[in-house]
């Protein structure tokens, strides 16, 4: 059996990018670092393993924490821009939908994202055709800025 695609969108790099301009910010936190520089550390997974992260949202370790025998993580590249956030979310949605639509009909997949990436994935869920919605196994999202209050 082939591994199931898990499409993932990361959040916005608020500390590292402002209006599309990269900022050189030393966030200066090191936890159990193997010496690859400040701002990098290990993240503990639920499986008891630790996963390396350099602190940049685009490199978050969440997809790497998935069971590699089941899941095939697919990191979606999109602007993750603070401004204009709506265009960034739409770009991400379109990128995910293109990946999904490239799969053969009947191929199961899952979605995940955090922060702006969660907003992207909600937009994806709202845009899926009925046929592709039937292939969606599930979605996990954290910190969605478009969530309803209460």
Secondary structure, 3 states (H helix, E strand, C coil): CCCEEEEEECCCCCCCEECCEECCCCCCCCECCCCCCCCCEEEECCCCCEEEECCCHHHCCHHHHCCCCCEEEEECCCCCCCCCHHHHHHHHHHHHHHHHHCCCCCCCEEEEEECHHHHHHHHHHHHCCHHHHCCEEEEEEECCCCCCCC
